[in-house]
Amino acid sequence: MEKQQSLIFRILFGAALLCAALAIAERIAFAGGYTLLRGMTSGGRLLEIAATLTIFVIALLLRQIRDLLRAGRG
């Protein structure tokens, strides 16, 4: 179970990093007059998705830490 959680955390965090990198690349391309996403979504929306995924991963990690600390006491 713990290995599955770790894999899910890594996948979600990787997706967040990918969204953030794509948003930055889109901004750089847009400054040069080009676009990478062709209007499918904006760079700001990608940063919002990245932030949401990162907060979700942090919340899950904190929950896991809390559960481990509770198991250590009992």
N, CA, C, O and CB atoms as a CASP TS submission, in Angstrom:
PFRMAT TS
TARGET T0000
AUTHOR 0000-0000-0000
METHOD Language model
MODEL 1
PARENT N/A
ATOM      1  N   MET     1       0.827  -1.194   0.000  1.00  0.00           N
ATOM      2  CA  MET     1       0.000   0.000   0.000  1.00  0.00           C
ATOM      3  C   MET     1       0.873   1.260   0.000  1.00  0.00           C
ATOM      4  O   MET     1       0.589   2.229  -0.705  1.00  0.00           O
ATOM      5  CB  MET     1      -0.942  -0.003   1.215  1.00  0.00           C
ATOM      6  N   GLU     2       1.935   1.225   0.801  1.00  0.00           N
ATOM      7  CA  GLU     2       2.805   2.386   0.900  1.00  0.00           C
ATOM      8  C   GLU     2       3.556   2.642  -0.409  1.00  0.00           C
ATOM      9  O   GLU     2       3.798   3.792  -0.774  1.00  0.00           O
ATOM     10  CB  GLU     2       3.793   2.200   2.042  1.00  0.00           C
ATOM     11  N   LYS     3       3.919   1.578  -1.106  1.00  0.00           N
ATOM     12  CA  LYS     3       4.604   1.735  -2.391  1.00  0.00           C
ATOM     13  C   LYS     3       3.654   2.318  -3.437  1.00  0.00           C
ATOM     14  O   LYS     3       4.067   3.108  -4.286  1.00  0.00           O
ATOM     15  CB  LYS     3       5.166   0.381  -2.874  1.00  0.00           C
ATOM     16  N   GLN     4       2.382   1.924  -3.371  1.00  0.00           N
ATOM     17  CA  GLN     4       1.396   2.468  -4.297  1.00  0.00           C
ATOM     18  C   GLN     4       1.198   3.958  -4.051  1.00  0.00           C
ATOM     19  O   GLN     4       1.110   4.742  -4.996  1.00  0.00           O
ATOM     20  CB  GLN     4       0.060   1.722  -4.163  1.00  0.00           C
ATOM     21  N   GLN     5       1.129   4.346  -2.785  1.00  0.00           N
ATOM     22  CA  GLN     5       0.975   5.753  -2.448  1.00  0.00           C
ATOM     23  C   GLN     5       2.184   6.556  -2.933  1.00  0.00           C
ATOM     24  O   GLN     5       2.034   7.649  -3.478  1.00  0.00           O
ATOM     25  CB  GLN     5       0.788   5.923  -0.931  1.00  0.00           C
ATOM     26  N   SER     6       3.360   6.013  -2.733  1.00  0.00           N
ATOM     27  CA  SER     6       4.572   6.694  -3.166  1.00  0.00           C
ATOM     28  C   SER     6       4.578   6.872  -4.680  1.00  0.00           C
ATOM     29  O   SER     6       4.982   7.921  -5.182  1.00  0.00           O
ATOM     30  CB  SER     6       5.813   5.918  -2.715  1.00  0.00           C
ATOM     31  N   LEU     7       4.137   5.861  -5.403  1.00  0.00           N
ATOM     32  CA  LEU     7       4.070   5.954  -6.856  1.00  0.00           C
ATOM     33  C   LEU     7       3.060   7.016  -7.292  1.00  0.00           C
ATOM     34  O   LEU     7       3.328   7.786  -8.214  1.00  0.00           O
ATOM     35  CB  LEU     7       3.701   4.596  -7.460  1.00  0.00           C
ATOM     36  N   ILE     8       1.915   7.057  -6.639  1.00  0.00           N
ATOM     37  CA  ILE     8       0.894   8.052  -6.961  1.00  0.00           C
ATOM     38  C   ILE     8       1.413   9.455  -6.671  1.00  0.00           C
ATOM     39  O   ILE     8       1.194  10.370  -7.465  1.00  0.00           O
ATOM     40  CB  ILE     8      -0.399   7.783  -6.165  1.00  0.00           C
ATOM     41  N   PHE     9       2.096   9.635  -5.546  1.00  0.00           N
ATOM     42  CA  PHE     9       2.668  10.944  -5.213  1.00  0.00           C
ATOM     43  C   PHE     9       3.653  11.385  -6.284  1.00  0.00           C
ATOM     44  O   PHE     9       3.638  12.541  -6.707  1.00  0.00           O
ATOM     45  CB  PHE     9       3.363  10.900  -3.840  1.00  0.00           C
ATOM     46  N   ARG    10       4.496  10.481  -6.716  1.00  0.00           N
ATOM     47  CA  ARG    10       5.504  10.822  -7.729  1.00  0.00           C
ATOM     48  C   ARG    10       4.866  11.158  -9.065  1.00  0.00           C
ATOM     49  O   ARG    10       5.301  12.086  -9.747  1.00  0.00           O
ATOM     50  CB  ARG    10       6.489   9.673  -7.906  1.00  0.00           C
ATOM     51  N   ILE    11       3.842  10.412  -9.444  1.00  0.00           N
ATOM     52  CA  ILE    11       3.154  10.687 -10.708  1.00  0.00           C
ATOM     53  C   ILE    11       2.478  12.051 -10.668  1.00  0.00           C
ATOM     54  O   ILE    11       2.596  12.829 -11.614  1.00  0.00           O
ATOM     55  CB  ILE    11       2.117   9.591 -11.008  1.00  0.00           C
ATOM     56  N   LEU    12       1.772  12.347  -9.581  1.00  0.00           N
ATOM     57  CA  LEU    12       1.095  13.633  -9.465  1.00  0.00           C
ATOM     58  C   LEU    12       2.087  14.791  -9.426  1.00  0.00           C
ATOM     59  O   LEU    12       1.862  15.833 -10.042  1.00  0.00           O
ATOM     60  CB  LEU    12       0.223  13.654  -8.220  1.00  0.00           C
ATOM     61  N   PHE    13       3.180  14.600  -8.699  1.00  0.00           N
ATOM     62  CA  PHE    13       4.183  15.658  -8.630  1.00  0.00           C
ATOM     63  C   PHE    13       4.861  15.851  -9.987  1.00  0.00           C
ATOM     64  O   PHE    13       5.154  16.979 -10.381  1.00  0.00           O
ATOM     65  CB  PHE    13       5.231  15.333  -7.552  1.00  0.00           C
ATOM     66  N   GLY    14       5.106  14.762 -10.692  1.00  0.00           N
ATOM     67  CA  GLY    14       5.668  14.857 -12.038  1.00  0.00           C
ATOM     68  C   GLY    14       4.726  15.573 -12.994  1.00  0.00           C
ATOM     69  O   GLY    14       5.167  16.355 -13.837  1.00  0.00           O
ATOM     70  N   ALA    15       3.435  15.309 -12.866  1.00  0.00           N
ATOM     71  CA  ALA    15       2.451  15.998 -13.700  1.00  0.00           C
ATOM     72  C   ALA    15       2.434  17.492 -13.382  1.00  0.00           C
ATOM     73  O   ALA    15       2.303  18.322 -14.282  1.00  0.00           O
ATOM     74  CB  ALA    15       1.047  15.392 -13.495  1.00  0.00           C
ATOM     75  N   ALA    16       2.568  17.829 -12.106  1.00  0.00           N
ATOM     76  CA  ALA    16       2.607  19.238 -11.716  1.00  0.00           C
ATOM     77  C   ALA    16       3.843  19.931 -12.294  1.00  0.00           C
ATOM     78  O   ALA    16       3.753  21.053 -12.794  1.00  0.00           O
ATOM     79  CB  ALA    16       2.592  19.370 -10.183  1.00  0.00           C
ATOM     80  N   LEU    17       4.980  19.271 -12.225  1.00  0.00           N
ATOM     81  CA  LEU    17       6.201  19.844 -12.800  1.00  0.00           C
ATOM     82  C   LEU    17       6.097  19.989 -14.311  1.00  0.00           C
ATOM     83  O   LEU    17       6.564  20.977 -14.878  1.00  0.00           O
ATOM     84  CB  LEU    17       7.408  18.979 -12.447  1.00  0.00           C
ATOM     85  N   LEU    18       5.486  19.009 -14.961  1.00  0.00           N
ATOM     86  CA  LEU    18       5.303  19.077 -16.401  1.00  0.00           C
ATOM     87  C   LEU    18       4.398  20.253 -16.789  1.00  0.00           C
ATOM     88  O   LEU    18       4.689  20.975 -17.743  1.00  0.00           O
ATOM     89  CB  LEU    18       4.717  17.762 -16.920  1.00  0.00           C
ATOM     90  N   CYS    19       3.313  20.440 -16.053  1.00  0.00           N
ATOM     91  CA  CYS    19       2.412  21.570 -16.321  1.00  0.00           C
ATOM     92  C   CYS    19       3.133  22.902 -16.118  1.00  0.00           C
ATOM     93  O   CYS    19       2.978  23.825 -16.918  1.00  0.00           O
ATOM     94  CB  CYS    19       1.167  21.499 -15.410  1.00  0.00           C
ATOM     95  N   ALA    20       3.908  22.998 -15.063  1.00  0.00           N
ATOM     96  CA  ALA    20       4.631  24.245 -14.804  1.00  0.00           C
ATOM     97  C   ALA    20       5.676  24.509 -15.887  1.00  0.00           C
ATOM     98  O   ALA    20       5.821  25.641 -16.349  1.00  0.00           O
ATOM     99  CB  ALA    20       5.304  24.196 -13.423  1.00  0.00           C
ATOM    100  N   ALA    21       6.398  23.473 -16.288  1.00  0.00           N
ATOM    101  CA  ALA    21       7.407  23.644 -17.339  1.00  0.00           C
ATOM    102  C   ALA    21       6.763  24.031 -18.663  1.00  0.00           C
ATOM    103  O   ALA    21       7.299  24.861 -19.397  1.00  0.00           O
ATOM    104  CB  ALA    21       8.223  22.359 -17.512  1.00  0.00           C
ATOM    105  N   LEU    22       5.624  23.438 -18.967  1.00  0.00           N
ATOM    106  CA  LEU    22       4.918  23.774 -20.200  1.00  0.00           C
ATOM    107  C   LEU    22       4.404  25.213 -20.162  1.00  0.00           C
ATOM    108  O   LEU    22       4.430  25.909 -21.177  1.00  0.00           O
ATOM    109  CB  LEU    22       3.754  22.802 -20.430  1.00  0.00           C
ATOM    110  N   ALA    23       3.940  25.655 -19.003  1.00  0.00           N
ATOM    111  CA  ALA    23       3.474  27.039 -18.862  1.00  0.00           C
ATOM    112  C   ALA    23       4.623  28.028 -19.064  1.00  0.00           C
ATOM    113  O   ALA    23       4.449  29.065 -19.704  1.00  0.00           O
ATOM    114  CB  ALA    23       2.833  27.252 -17.478  1.00  0.00           C
ATOM    115  N   ILE    24       5.780  27.707 -18.524  1.00  0.00           N
ATOM    116  CA  ILE    24       6.942  28.582 -18.690  1.00  0.00           C
ATOM    117  C   ILE    24       7.392  28.591 -20.144  1.00  0.00           C
ATOM    118  O   ILE    24       7.712  29.647 -20.689  1.00  0.00           O
ATOM    119  CB  ILE    24       8.099  28.133 -17.775  1.00  0.00           C
ATOM    120  N   ALA    25       7.419  27.417 -20.776  1.00  0.00           N
ATOM    121  CA  ALA    25       7.807  27.341 -22.191  1.00  0.00           C
ATOM    122  C   ALA    25       6.811  28.099 -23.068  1.00  0.00           C
ATOM    123  O   ALA    25       7.207  28.755 -24.031  1.00  0.00           O
ATOM    124  CB  ALA    25       7.901  25.868 -22.648  1.00  0.00           C
ATOM    125  N   GLU    26       5.535  28.014 -22.740  1.00  0.00           N
ATOM    126  CA  GLU    26       4.513  28.741 -23.493  1.00  0.00           C
ATOM    127  C   GLU    26       4.708  30.245 -23.361  1.00  0.00           C
ATOM    128  O   GLU    26       4.557  30.987 -24.331  1.00  0.00           O
ATOM    129  CB  GLU    26       3.112  28.347 -23.013  1.00  0.00           C
ATOM    130  N   ARG    27       5.040  30.682 -22.166  1.00  0.00           N
ATOM    131  CA  ARG    27       5.261  32.117 -21.951  1.00  0.00           C
ATOM    132  C   ARG    27       6.470  32.613 -22.750  1.00  0.00           C
ATOM    133  O   ARG    27       6.423  33.691 -23.342  1.00  0.00           O
ATOM    134  CB  ARG    27       5.463  32.409 -20.451  1.00  0.00           C
ATOM    135  N   ILE    28       7.541  31.833 -22.766  1.00  0.00           N
ATOM    136  CA  ILE    28       8.732  32.212 -23.521  1.00  0.00           C
ATOM    137  C   ILE    28       8.416  32.234 -25.018  1.00  0.00           C
ATOM    138  O   ILE    28       8.829  33.154 -25.725  1.00  0.00           O
ATOM    139  CB  ILE    28       9.899  31.238 -23.226  1.00  0.00           C
ATOM    140  N   ALA    29       7.688  31.229 -25.501  1.00  0.00           N
ATOM    141  CA  ALA    29       7.320  31.196 -26.918  1.00  0.00           C
ATOM    142  C   ALA    29       6.391  32.353 -27.272  1.00  0.00           C
ATOM    143  O   ALA    29       6.508  32.945 -28.345  1.00  0.00           O
ATOM    144  CB  ALA    29       6.651  29.859 -27.266  1.00  0.00           C
ATOM    145  N   PHE    30       5.468  32.673 -26.368  1.00  0.00           N
ATOM    146  CA  PHE    30       4.522  33.760 -26.618  1.00  0.00           C
ATOM    147  C   PHE    30       5.237  35.105 -26.690  1.00  0.00           C
ATOM    148  O   PHE    30       4.832  35.993 -27.440  1.00  0.00           O
ATOM    149  CB  PHE    30       3.447  33.794 -25.526  1.00  0.00           C
ATOM    150  N   ALA    31       6.299  35.248 -25.909  1.00  0.00           N
ATOM    151  CA  ALA    31       7.079  36.488 -25.952  1.00  0.00           C
ATOM    152  C   ALA    31       7.736  36.671 -27.320  1.00  0.00           C
ATOM    153  O   ALA    31       7.991  37.798 -27.745  1.00  0.00           O
ATOM    154  CB  ALA    31       8.150  36.489 -24.845  1.00  0.00           C
ATOM    155  N   GLY    32       8.007  35.569 -27.999  1.00  0.00           N
ATOM    156  CA  GLY    32       8.587  35.633 -29.334  1.00  0.00           C
ATOM    157  C   GLY    32       7.548  35.646 -30.443  1.00  0.00           C
ATOM    158  O   GLY    32       7.897  35.641 -31.624  1.00  0.00           O
ATOM    159  N   GLY    33       6.281  35.663 -30.072  1.00  0.00           N
ATOM    160  CA  GLY    33       5.224  35.718 -31.072  1.00  0.00           C
ATOM    161  C   GLY    33       4.714  34.358 -31.522  1.00  0.00           C
ATOM    162  O   GLY    33       3.966  34.272 -32.495  1.00  0.00           O
ATOM    163  N   TYR    34       5.106  33.301 -30.832  1.00  0.00           N
ATOM    164  CA  TYR    34       4.674  31.949 -31.190  1.00  0.00           C
ATOM    165  C   TYR    34       3.811  31.380 -30.072  1.00  0.00           C
ATOM    166  O   TYR    34       3.665  31.994 -29.015  1.00  0.00           O
ATOM    167  CB  TYR    34       5.895  31.028 -31.461  1.00  0.00           C
ATOM    168  N   THR    35       3.248  30.215 -30.309  1.00  0.00           N
ATOM    169  CA  THR    35       2.503  29.523 -29.270  1.00  0.00           C
ATOM    170  C   THR    35       2.771  28.025 -29.367  1.00  0.00           C
ATOM    171  O   THR    35       2.958  27.492 -30.461  1.00  0.00           O
ATOM    172  CB  THR    35       0.989  29.821 -29.385  1.00  0.00           C
ATOM    173  N   LEU    36       2.788  27.369 -28.254  1.00  0.00           N
ATOM    174  CA  LEU    36       2.973  25.922 -28.225  1.00  0.00           C
ATOM    175  C   LEU    36       1.641  25.191 -28.096  1.00  0.00           C
ATOM    176  O   LEU    36       1.476  24.079 -28.597  1.00  0.00           O
ATOM    177  CB  LEU    36       3.894  25.533 -27.075  1.00  0.00           C
ATOM    178  N   LEU    37       0.698  25.832 -27.420  1.00  0.00           N
ATOM    179  CA  LEU    37      -0.571  25.179 -27.111  1.00  0.00           C
ATOM    180  C   LEU    37      -1.666  25.471 -28.126  1.00  0.00           C
ATOM    181  O   LEU    37      -2.721  24.838 -28.104  1.00  0.00           O
ATOM    182  CB  LEU    37      -1.033  25.597 -25.753  1.00  0.00           C
ATOM    183  N   ARG    38      -1.422  26.418 -29.006  1.00  0.00           N
ATOM    184  CA  ARG    38      -2.353  26.788 -30.062  1.00  0.00           C
ATOM    185  C   ARG    38      -3.748  27.134 -29.534  1.00  0.00           C
ATOM    186  O   ARG    38      -4.754  26.787 -30.153  1.00  0.00           O
ATOM    187  CB  ARG    38      -2.455  25.665 -31.060  1.00  0.00           C
ATOM    188  N   GLY    39      -3.802  27.804 -28.415  1.00  0.00           N
ATOM    189  CA  GLY    39      -5.067  28.280 -27.871  1.00  0.00           C
ATOM    190  C   GLY    39      -5.885  27.240 -27.132  1.00  0.00           C
ATOM    191  O   GLY    39      -7.015  27.527 -26.737  1.00  0.00           O
ATOM    192  N   MET    40      -5.352  26.034 -26.929  1.00  0.00           N
ATOM    193  CA  MET    40      -6.106  25.015 -26.206  1.00  0.00           C
ATOM    194  C   MET    40      -6.349  25.436 -24.763  1.00  0.00           C
ATOM    195  O   MET    40      -7.437  25.239 -24.222  1.00  0.00           O
ATOM    196  CB  MET    40      -5.370  23.677 -26.248  1.00  0.00           C
ATOM    197  N   THR    41      -5.342  26.006 -24.156  1.00  0.00           N
ATOM    198  CA  THR    41      -5.438  26.513 -22.795  1.00  0.00           C
ATOM    199  C   THR    41      -4.363  27.582 -22.622  1.00  0.00           C
ATOM    200  O   THR    41      -3.459  27.709 -23.447  1.00  0.00           O
ATOM    201  CB  THR    41      -5.278  25.362 -21.738  1.00  0.00           C
ATOM    202  N   SER    42      -4.471  28.330 -21.562  1.00  0.00           N
ATOM    203  CA  SER    42      -3.486  29.394 -21.340  1.00  0.00           C
ATOM    204  C   SER    42      -2.402  28.911 -20.380  1.00  0.00           C
ATOM    205  O   SER    42      -2.561  27.919 -19.669  1.00  0.00           O
ATOM    206  CB  SER    42      -4.171  30.669 -20.784  1.00  0.00           C
ATOM    207  N   GLY    43      -1.302  29.646 -20.388  1.00  0.00           N
ATOM    208  CA  GLY    43      -0.219  29.317 -19.473  1.00  0.00           C
ATOM    209  C   GLY    43      -0.617  29.505 -18.019  1.00  0.00           C
ATOM    210  O   GLY    43      -0.190  28.756 -17.140  1.00  0.00           O
ATOM    211  N   GLY    44      -1.442  30.518 -17.778  1.00  0.00           N
ATOM    212  CA  GLY    44      -1.920  30.751 -16.415  1.00  0.00           C
ATOM    213  C   GLY    44      -2.754  29.592 -15.894  1.00  0.00           C
ATOM    214  O   GLY    44      -2.658  29.223 -14.723  1.00  0.00           O
ATOM    215  N   ARG    45      -3.573  29.021 -16.768  1.00  0.00           N
ATOM    216  CA  ARG    45      -4.395  27.864 -16.371  1.00  0.00           C
ATOM    217  C   ARG    45      -3.499  26.668 -16.041  1.00  0.00           C
ATOM    218  O   ARG    45      -3.777  25.920 -15.103  1.00  0.00           O
ATOM    219  CB  ARG    45      -5.401  27.489 -17.501  1.00  0.00           C
ATOM    220  N   LEU    46      -2.431  26.491 -16.810  1.00  0.00           N
ATOM    221  CA  LEU    46      -1.497  25.399 -16.527  1.00  0.00           C
ATOM    222  C   LEU    46      -0.810  25.590 -15.182  1.00  0.00           C
ATOM    223  O   LEU    46      -0.591  24.626 -14.449  1.00  0.00           O
ATOM    224  CB  LEU    46      -0.451  25.295 -17.635  1.00  0.00           C
ATOM    225  N   LEU    47      -0.471  26.834 -14.860  1.00  0.00           N
ATOM    226  CA  LEU    47       0.128  27.093 -13.546  1.00  0.00           C
ATOM    227  C   LEU    47      -0.871  26.827 -12.423  1.00  0.00           C
ATOM    228  O   LEU    47      -0.488  26.352 -11.355  1.00  0.00           O
ATOM    229  CB  LEU    47       0.636  28.540 -13.465  1.00  0.00           C
ATOM    230  N   GLU    48      -2.149  27.130 -12.655  1.00  0.00           N
ATOM    231  CA  GLU    48      -3.175  26.824 -11.653  1.00  0.00           C
ATOM    232  C   GLU    48      -3.290  25.323 -11.436  1.00  0.00           C
ATOM    233  O   GLU    48      -3.402  24.858 -10.302  1.00  0.00           O
ATOM    234  CB  GLU    48      -4.535  27.398 -12.078  1.00  0.00           C
ATOM    235  N   ILE    49      -3.260  24.569 -12.528  1.00  0.00           N
ATOM    236  CA  ILE    49      -3.326  23.109 -12.419  1.00  0.00           C
ATOM    237  C   ILE    49      -2.100  22.576 -11.675  1.00  0.00           C
ATOM    238  O   ILE    49      -2.220  21.692 -10.827  1.00  0.00           O
ATOM    239  CB  ILE    49      -3.428  22.463 -13.824  1.00  0.00           C
ATOM    240  N   ALA    50      -0.932  23.110 -11.994  1.00  0.00           N
ATOM    241  CA  ALA    50       0.297  22.678 -11.324  1.00  0.00           C
ATOM    242  C   ALA    50       0.237  22.978  -9.828  1.00  0.00           C
ATOM    243  O   ALA    50       0.630  22.148  -9.009  1.00  0.00           O
ATOM    244  CB  ALA    50       1.521  23.365 -11.951  1.00  0.00           C
ATOM    245  N   ALA    51      -0.255  24.158  -9.477  1.00  0.00           N
ATOM    246  CA  ALA    51      -0.352  24.516  -8.059  1.00  0.00           C
ATOM    247  C   ALA    51      -1.353  23.622  -7.340  1.00  0.00           C
ATOM    248  O   ALA    51      -1.102  23.189  -6.215  1.00  0.00           O
ATOM    249  CB  ALA    51      -0.755  25.989  -7.902  1.00  0.00           C
ATOM    250  N   THR    52      -2.479  23.344  -7.977  1.00  0.00           N
ATOM    251  CA  THR    52      -3.486  22.477  -7.362  1.00  0.00           C
ATOM    252  C   THR    52      -2.937  21.071  -7.140  1.00  0.00           C
ATOM    253  O   THR    52      -3.138  20.487  -6.075  1.00  0.00           O
ATOM    254  CB  THR    52      -4.746  22.418  -8.236  1.00  0.00           C
ATOM    255  N   LEU    53      -2.253  20.532  -8.130  1.00  0.00           N
ATOM    256  CA  LEU    53      -1.665  19.201  -7.976  1.00  0.00           C
ATOM    257  C   LEU    53      -0.613  19.179  -6.872  1.00  0.00           C
ATOM    258  O   LEU    53      -0.538  18.224  -6.098  1.00  0.00           O
ATOM    259  CB  LEU    53      -1.045  18.740  -9.293  1.00  0.00           C
ATOM    260  N   THR    54       0.194  20.230  -6.802  1.00  0.00           N
ATOM    261  CA  THR    54       1.234  20.292  -5.773  1.00  0.00           C
ATOM    262  C   THR    54       0.617  20.362  -4.379  1.00  0.00           C
ATOM    263  O   THR    54       1.080  19.680  -3.464  1.00  0.00           O
ATOM    264  CB  THR    54       2.150  21.503  -6.007  1.00  0.00           C
ATOM    265  N   ILE    55      -0.411  21.171  -4.209  1.00  0.00           N
ATOM    266  CA  ILE    55      -1.082  21.261  -2.908  1.00  0.00           C
ATOM    267  C   ILE    55      -1.705  19.924  -2.541  1.00  0.00           C
ATOM    268  O   ILE    55      -1.656  19.514  -1.382  1.00  0.00           O
ATOM    269  CB  ILE    55      -2.160  22.364  -2.923  1.00  0.00           C
ATOM    270  N   PHE    56      -2.289  19.244  -3.515  1.00  0.00           N
ATOM    271  CA  PHE    56      -2.885  17.934  -3.264  1.00  0.00           C
ATOM    272  C   PHE    56      -1.832  16.926  -2.809  1.00  0.00           C
ATOM    273  O   PHE    56      -2.075  16.159  -1.877  1.00  0.00           O
ATOM    274  CB  PHE    56      -3.591  17.422  -4.521  1.00  0.00           C
ATOM    275  N   VAL    57      -0.676  16.920  -3.450  1.00  0.00           N
ATOM    276  CA  VAL    57       0.401  16.009  -3.073  1.00  0.00           C
ATOM    277  C   VAL    57       0.898  16.337  -1.666  1.00  0.00           C
ATOM    278  O   VAL    57       1.142  15.431  -0.869  1.00  0.00           O
ATOM    279  CB  VAL    57       1.562  16.088  -4.090  1.00  0.00           C
ATOM    280  N   ILE    58       1.049  17.618  -1.359  1.00  0.00           N
ATOM    281  CA  ILE    58       1.496  18.013  -0.018  1.00  0.00           C
ATOM    282  C   ILE    58       0.499  17.561   1.037  1.00  0.00           C
ATOM    283  O   ILE    58       0.892  17.070   2.095  1.00  0.00           O
ATOM    284  CB  ILE    58       1.694  19.536   0.062  1.00  0.00           C
ATOM    285  N   ALA    59      -0.783  17.724   0.758  1.00  0.00           N
ATOM    286  CA  ALA    59      -1.805  17.294   1.712  1.00  0.00           C
ATOM    287  C   ALA    59      -1.759  15.786   1.934  1.00  0.00           C
ATOM    288  O   ALA    59      -1.890  15.323   3.067  1.00  0.00           O
ATOM    289  CB  ALA    59      -3.194  17.707   1.225  1.00  0.00           C
ATOM    290  N   LEU    60      -1.577  15.025   0.870  1.00  0.00           N
ATOM    291  CA  LEU    60      -1.486  13.572   1.008  1.00  0.00           C
ATOM    292  C   LEU    60      -0.242  13.153   1.783  1.00  0.00           C
ATOM    293  O   LEU    60      -0.290  12.228   2.594  1.00  0.00           O
ATOM    294  CB  LEU    60      -1.484  12.914  -0.365  1.00  0.00           C
ATOM    295  N   LEU    61       0.871  13.838   1.531  1.00  0.00           N
ATOM    296  CA  LEU    61       2.099  13.522   2.273  1.00  0.00           C
ATOM    297  C   LEU    61       1.963  13.852   3.753  1.00  0.00           C
ATOM    298  O   LEU    61       2.424  13.093   4.605  1.00  0.00           O
ATOM    299  CB  LEU    61       3.285  14.283   1.684  1.00  0.00           C
ATOM    300  N   LEU    62       1.334  14.976   4.059  1.00  0.00           N
ATOM    301  CA  LEU    62       1.121  15.336   5.469  1.00  0.00           C
ATOM    302  C   LEU    62       0.204  14.337   6.157  1.00  0.00           C
ATOM    303  O   LEU    62       0.401  14.010   7.327  1.00  0.00           O
ATOM    304  CB  LEU    62       0.532  16.749   5.582  1.00  0.00           C
ATOM    305  N   ARG    63      -0.790  13.855   5.439  1.00  0.00           N
ATOM    306  CA  ARG    63      -1.682  12.842   6.010  1.00  0.00           C
ATOM    307  C   ARG    63      -0.911  11.556   6.293  1.00  0.00           C
ATOM    308  O   ARG    63      -1.105  10.920   7.329  1.00  0.00           O
ATOM    309  CB  ARG    63      -2.866  12.559   5.058  1.00  0.00           C
ATOM    310  N   GLN    64      -0.037  11.181   5.362  1.00  0.00           N
ATOM    311  CA  GLN    64       0.772   9.982   5.556  1.00  0.00           C
ATOM    312  C   GLN    64       1.702  10.144   6.760  1.00  0.00           C
ATOM    313  O   GLN    64       1.859   9.208   7.544  1.00  0.00           O
ATOM    314  CB  GLN    64       1.589   9.676   4.288  1.00  0.00           C
ATOM    315  N   ILE    65       2.310  11.299   6.916  1.00  0.00           N
ATOM    316  CA  ILE    65       3.190  11.559   8.055  1.00  0.00           C
ATOM    317  C   ILE    65       2.403  11.486   9.358  1.00  0.00           C
ATOM    318  O   ILE    65       2.865  10.904  10.339  1.00  0.00           O
ATOM    319  CB  ILE    65       3.871  12.936   7.915  1.00  0.00           C
ATOM    320  N   ARG    66       1.208  12.082   9.362  1.00  0.00           N
ATOM    321  CA  ARG    66       0.358  12.038  10.556  1.00  0.00           C
ATOM    322  C   ARG    66       0.022  10.597  10.935  1.00  0.00           C
ATOM    323  O   ARG    66       0.088  10.231  12.108  1.00  0.00           O
ATOM    324  CB  ARG    66      -0.936  12.838  10.324  1.00  0.00           C
ATOM    325  N   ASP    67      -0.337   9.786   9.950  1.00  0.00           N
ATOM    326  CA  ASP    67      -0.673   8.394  10.224  1.00  0.00           C
ATOM    327  C   ASP    67       0.524   7.616  10.762  1.00  0.00           C
ATOM    328  O   ASP    67       0.377   6.776  11.650  1.00  0.00           O
ATOM    329  CB  ASP    67      -1.200   7.727   8.964  1.00  0.00           C
ATOM    330  N   LEU    68       1.712   7.900  10.219  1.00  0.00           N
ATOM    331  CA  LEU    68       2.917   7.225  10.715  1.00  0.00           C
ATOM    332  C   LEU    68       3.235   7.635  12.152  1.00  0.00           C
ATOM    333  O   LEU    68       3.656   6.803  12.955  1.00  0.00           O
ATOM    334  CB  LEU    68       4.112   7.536   9.808  1.00  0.00           C
ATOM    335  N   LEU    69       3.037   8.910  12.477  1.00  0.00           N
ATOM    336  CA  LEU    69       3.287   9.360  13.838  1.00  0.00           C
ATOM    337  C   LEU    69       2.283   8.773  14.814  1.00  0.00           C
ATOM    338  O   LEU    69       2.640   8.421  15.938  1.00  0.00           O
ATOM    339  CB  LEU    69       3.251  10.871  13.906  1.00  0.00           C
ATOM    340  N   ARG    70       1.045   8.668  14.396  1.00  0.00           N
ATOM    341  CA  ARG    70       0.025   8.051  15.262  1.00  0.00           C
ATOM    342  C   ARG    70       0.303   6.575  15.480  1.00  0.00           C
ATOM    343  O   ARG    70       0.096   6.062  16.580  1.00  0.00           O
ATOM    344  CB  ARG    70      -1.370   8.228  14.659  1.00  0.00           C
ATOM    345  N   ALA    71       0.770   5.886  14.446  1.00  0.00           N
ATOM    346  CA  ALA    71       1.086   4.464  14.582  1.00  0.00           C
ATOM    347  C   ALA    71       2.278   4.259  15.491  1.00  0.00           C
ATOM    348  O   ALA    71       2.364   3.232  16.165  1.00  0.00           O
ATOM    349  CB  ALA    71       1.358   3.840  13.217  1.00  0.00           C
ATOM    350  N   GLY    72       3.200   5.207  15.530  1.00  0.00           N
ATOM    351  CA  GLY    72       4.371   5.110  16.387  1.00  0.00           C
ATOM    352  C   GLY    72       4.043   5.290  17.854  1.00  0.00           C
ATOM    353  O   GLY    72       4.710   4.710  18.711  1.00  0.00           O
ATOM    354  N   ARG    73       3.029   6.081  18.157  1.00  0.00           N
ATOM    355  CA  ARG    73       2.612   6.310  19.538  1.00  0.00           C
ATOM    356  C   ARG    73       1.865   5.120  20.123  1.00  0.00           C
ATOM    357  O   ARG    73       2.045   4.763  21.287  1.00  0.00           O
ATOM    358  CB  ARG    73       1.743   7.542  19.617  1.00  0.00           C
ATOM    359  N   GLY    74       1.022   4.512  19.289  1.00  0.00           N
ATOM    360  CA  GLY    74       0.106   3.476  19.765  1.00  0.00           C
ATOM    361  C   GLY    74       0.727   2.181  19.899  1.00  0.00           C
ATOM    362  O   GLY    74       0.069   1.218  20.291  1.00  0.00           O
TER
END
